[in-house]
Amino acid sequence: MERLIWLTDVDRAEEPLQVSIEARSETTLRVLVPNTVVHFELRRSGDGRPFEGALGGRYFLFEPAPPEPASAATAEVGTRRK
C-alpha cells in the first residue's frame, strides 16, 4: 500500500510537495516523488520534532500527526485480580 503525504516548503508554504513514503524509522523518513526516479531522506533530531530535508535547493518539513491515545474501552480490557 502506498501512503502519500505532503511536505511543506519552508520558503514557499503555498507550494507543498506530495511524496510517497518508502521507509520510516524514529529519526529518518525516506520518500519517493511520484512519477519520477527521485527519492530523498528527511531526518529529525528528536521525538516531537518535525522531519527536515532538502531537495534541489528547496527545504522541506514534515510534522507527523501525534499518535492517537488508546481508547478508554481498550485500556480497561483484561481480567480483574483480587
Biotite code that builds the C-alpha atoms (Angstrom):
import biotite.structure as struc

atoms = struc.array([
    struc.Atom([0.000, 0.000, 0.000], chain_id="A", res_id=1, res_name="MET", atom_name="CA", element="C"),
    struc.Atom([1.319, 3.429, -0.956], chain_id="A", res_id=2, res_name="GLU", atom_name="CA", element="C"),
    struc.Atom([0.962, 6.264, 1.527], chain_id="A", res_id=3, res_name="ARG", atom_name="CA", element="C"),
    struc.Atom([1.098, 9.788, 0.140], chain_id="A", res_id=4, res_name="LEU", atom_name="CA", element="C"),
    struc.Atom([1.951, 12.778, 2.331], chain_id="A", res_id=5, res_name="ILE", atom_name="CA", element="C"),
    struc.Atom([2.527, 16.499, 1.764], chain_id="A", res_id=6, res_name="TRP", atom_name="CA", element="C"),
    struc.Atom([5.851, 18.134, 2.622], chain_id="A", res_id=7, res_name="LEU", atom_name="CA", element="C"),
    struc.Atom([5.864, 21.831, 3.472], chain_id="A", res_id=8, res_name="THR", atom_name="CA", element="C"),
    struc.Atom([8.454, 24.026, 1.740], chain_id="A", res_id=9, res_name="ASP", atom_name="CA", element="C"),
    struc.Atom([9.877, 26.368, 4.383], chain_id="A", res_id=10, res_name="VAL", atom_name="CA", element="C"),
    struc.Atom([10.293, 29.245, 1.919], chain_id="A", res_id=11, res_name="ASP", atom_name="CA", element="C"),
    struc.Atom([7.194, 28.578, -0.205], chain_id="A", res_id=12, res_name="ARG", atom_name="CA", element="C"),
    struc.Atom([4.442, 27.286, 2.061], chain_id="A", res_id=13, res_name="ALA", atom_name="CA", element="C"),
    struc.Atom([1.907, 27.641, -0.769], chain_id="A", res_id=14, res_name="GLU", atom_name="CA", element="C"),
    struc.Atom([3.909, 25.125, -2.872], chain_id="A", res_id=15, res_name="GLU", atom_name="CA", element="C"),
    struc.Atom([3.912, 21.830, -0.947], chain_id="A", res_id=16, res_name="PRO", atom_name="CA", element="C"),
    struc.Atom([5.405, 18.666, -2.457], chain_id="A", res_id=17, res_name="LEU", atom_name="CA", element="C"),
    struc.Atom([3.458, 15.409, -2.451], chain_id="A", res_id=18, res_name="GLN", atom_name="CA", element="C"),
    struc.Atom([5.621, 12.333, -1.868], chain_id="A", res_id=19, res_name="VAL", atom_name="CA", element="C"),
    struc.Atom([5.213, 8.641, -1.160], chain_id="A", res_id=20, res_name="SER", atom_name="CA", element="C"),
    struc.Atom([6.734, 7.097, 1.979], chain_id="A", res_id=21, res_name="ILE", atom_name="CA", element="C"),
    struc.Atom([9.247, 4.374, 1.119], chain_id="A", res_id=22, res_name="GLU", atom_name="CA", element="C"),
    struc.Atom([10.582, 3.702, 4.629], chain_id="A", res_id=23, res_name="ALA", atom_name="CA", element="C"),
    struc.Atom([10.315, 5.224, 8.086], chain_id="A", res_id=24, res_name="ARG", atom_name="CA", element="C"),
    struc.Atom([12.190, 4.958, 11.360], chain_id="A", res_id=25, res_name="SER", atom_name="CA", element="C"),
    struc.Atom([12.169, 7.100, 14.502], chain_id="A", res_id=26, res_name="GLU", atom_name="CA", element="C"),
    struc.Atom([14.723, 9.534, 13.024], chain_id="A", res_id=27, res_name="THR", atom_name="CA", element="C"),
    struc.Atom([14.570, 9.047, 9.233], chain_id="A", res_id=28, res_name="THR", atom_name="CA", element="C"),
    struc.Atom([11.837, 9.288, 6.623], chain_id="A", res_id=29, res_name="LEU", atom_name="CA", element="C"),
    struc.Atom([12.747, 8.045, 3.123], chain_id="A", res_id=30, res_name="ARG", atom_name="CA", element="C"),
    struc.Atom([10.376, 9.346, 0.450], chain_id="A", res_id=31, res_name="VAL", atom_name="CA", element="C"),
    struc.Atom([9.821, 8.996, -3.305], chain_id="A", res_id=32, res_name="LEU", atom_name="CA", element="C"),
    struc.Atom([8.493, 11.701, -5.617], chain_id="A", res_id=33, res_name="VAL", atom_name="CA", element="C"),
    struc.Atom([5.624, 10.064, -7.587], chain_id="A", res_id=34, res_name="PRO", atom_name="CA", element="C"),
    struc.Atom([6.112, 9.523, -11.345], chain_id="A", res_id=35, res_name="ASN", atom_name="CA", element="C"),
    struc.Atom([9.870, 10.217, -11.094], chain_id="A", res_id=36, res_name="THR", atom_name="CA", element="C"),
    struc.Atom([13.051, 8.397, -10.074], chain_id="A", res_id=37, res_name="VAL", atom_name="CA", element="C"),
    struc.Atom([13.698, 10.991, -7.343], chain_id="A", res_id=38, res_name="VAL", atom_name="CA", element="C"),
    struc.Atom([13.970, 9.861, -3.729], chain_id="A", res_id=39, res_name="HIS", atom_name="CA", element="C"),
    struc.Atom([15.470, 11.551, -0.684], chain_id="A", res_id=40, res_name="PHE", atom_name="CA", element="C"),
    struc.Atom([15.583, 11.407, 3.102], chain_id="A", res_id=41, res_name="GLU", atom_name="CA", element="C"),
    struc.Atom([14.247, 13.676, 5.780], chain_id="A", res_id=42, res_name="LEU", atom_name="CA", element="C"),
    struc.Atom([15.692, 13.432, 9.281], chain_id="A", res_id=43, res_name="ARG", atom_name="CA", element="C"),
    struc.Atom([14.663, 14.637, 12.718], chain_id="A", res_id=44, res_name="ARG", atom_name="CA", element="C"),
    struc.Atom([16.781, 15.326, 15.753], chain_id="A", res_id=45, res_name="SER", atom_name="CA", element="C"),
    struc.Atom([14.385, 14.041, 18.385], chain_id="A", res_id=46, res_name="GLY", atom_name="CA", element="C"),
    struc.Atom([10.888, 12.981, 19.357], chain_id="A", res_id=47, res_name="ASP", atom_name="CA", element="C"),
    struc.Atom([8.251, 15.597, 18.768], chain_id="A", res_id=48, res_name="GLY", atom_name="CA", element="C"),
    struc.Atom([10.425, 17.380, 16.206], chain_id="A", res_id=49, res_name="ARG", atom_name="CA", element="C"),
    struc.Atom([9.463, 17.587, 12.509], chain_id="A", res_id=50, res_name="PRO", atom_name="CA", element="C"),
    struc.Atom([11.342, 15.643, 9.835], chain_id="A", res_id=51, res_name="PHE", atom_name="CA", element="C"),
    struc.Atom([13.567, 18.002, 7.785], chain_id="A", res_id=52, res_name="GLU", atom_name="CA", element="C"),
    struc.Atom([15.327, 17.597, 4.446], chain_id="A", res_id=53, res_name="GLY", atom_name="CA", element="C"),
    struc.Atom([16.408, 19.317, 1.249], chain_id="A", res_id=54, res_name="ALA", atom_name="CA", element="C"),
    struc.Atom([15.917, 18.583, -2.441], chain_id="A", res_id=55, res_name="LEU", atom_name="CA", element="C"),
    struc.Atom([17.212, 20.739, -5.289], chain_id="A", res_id=56, res_name="GLY", atom_name="CA", element="C"),
    struc.Atom([17.560, 23.934, -3.292], chain_id="A", res_id=57, res_name="GLY", atom_name="CA", element="C"),
    struc.Atom([14.202, 23.544, -1.549], chain_id="A", res_id=58, res_name="ARG", atom_name="CA", element="C"),
    struc.Atom([13.974, 22.794, 2.167], chain_id="A", res_id=59, res_name="TYR", atom_name="CA", element="C"),
    struc.Atom([11.046, 20.692, 3.381], chain_id="A", res_id=60, res_name="PHE", atom_name="CA", element="C"),
    struc.Atom([9.411, 19.843, 6.703], chain_id="A", res_id=61, res_name="LEU", atom_name="CA", element="C"),
    struc.Atom([7.010, 17.070, 7.631], chain_id="A", res_id=62, res_name="PHE", atom_name="CA", element="C"),
    struc.Atom([5.353, 17.008, 11.016], chain_id="A", res_id=63, res_name="GLU", atom_name="CA", element="C"),
    struc.Atom([3.602, 13.676, 11.609], chain_id="A", res_id=64, res_name="PRO", atom_name="CA", element="C"),
    struc.Atom([0.329, 13.661, 13.475], chain_id="A", res_id=65, res_name="ALA", atom_name="CA", element="C"),
    struc.Atom([0.698, 12.707, 17.135], chain_id="A", res_id=66, res_name="PRO", atom_name="CA", element="C"),
    struc.Atom([-0.266, 9.116, 17.889], chain_id="A", res_id=67, res_name="PRO", atom_name="CA", element="C"),
    struc.Atom([-3.858, 8.654, 18.946], chain_id="A", res_id=68, res_name="GLU", atom_name="CA", element="C"),
    struc.Atom([-4.269, 7.630, 22.582], chain_id="A", res_id=69, res_name="PRO", atom_name="CA", element="C"),
    struc.Atom([-5.793, 4.231, 23.211], chain_id="A", res_id=70, res_name="ALA", atom_name="CA", element="C"),
    struc.Atom([-9.498, 4.459, 23.836], chain_id="A", res_id=71, res_name="SER", atom_name="CA", element="C"),
    struc.Atom([-10.764, 4.046, 27.370], chain_id="A", res_id=72, res_name="ALA", atom_name="CA", element="C"),
    struc.Atom([-12.593, 0.868, 26.386], chain_id="A", res_id=73, res_name="ALA", atom_name="CA", element="C"),
    struc.Atom([-9.395, -0.738, 25.096], chain_id="A", res_id=74, res_name="THR", atom_name="CA", element="C"),
    struc.Atom([-7.458, 0.314, 28.197], chain_id="A", res_id=75, res_name="ALA", atom_name="CA", element="C"),
    struc.Atom([-9.943, -1.415, 30.507], chain_id="A", res_id=76, res_name="GLU", atom_name="CA", element="C"),
    struc.Atom([-9.909, -4.771, 28.753], chain_id="A", res_id=77, res_name="VAL", atom_name="CA", element="C"),
    struc.Atom([-8.412, -7.515, 30.884], chain_id="A", res_id=78, res_name="GLY", atom_name="CA", element="C"),
    struc.Atom([-9.082, -9.692, 33.862], chain_id="A", res_id=79, res_name="THR", atom_name="CA", element="C"),
    struc.Atom([-9.545, -8.380, 37.331], chain_id="A", res_id=80, res_name="ARG", atom_name="CA", element="C"),
    struc.Atom([-7.381, -9.812, 40.089], chain_id="A", res_id=81, res_name="ARG", atom_name="CA", element="C"),
    struc.Atom([-8.391, -9.944, 43.719], chain_id="A", res_id=82, res_name="LYS", atom_name="CA", element="C"),
])
